[in-house]
């Protein structure tokens, strides 16, 4: 991969665009890579990969369950809470001031 400074990239944009079909072209500022110019097909593959890697959040999963429940008029049974010892409840009140 070839690395270009931003000033070189401004004057050599056509060369960079033509070269990106062979390999990604790296743009750097003060010696640090900041961007890459890649072939559009490679870009599309990256976007498709990212979309396939999406993992839903808990909020999204709960919303999906709510939608299923409403669509099917299903009741969700919530089990009774099982009490277990809670050390915070046993502490004297002066700790919570």
Secondary structure, DSSP 8 states (H G I E B T S, - for coil): -EEEEHHHHHHSHHHHHHHTTTS-EEEEETTEEEEEE--HHHHHHHHHHHHHT----HHHHHHHHHHHHHHHT-------------GGGGS-GGGG-
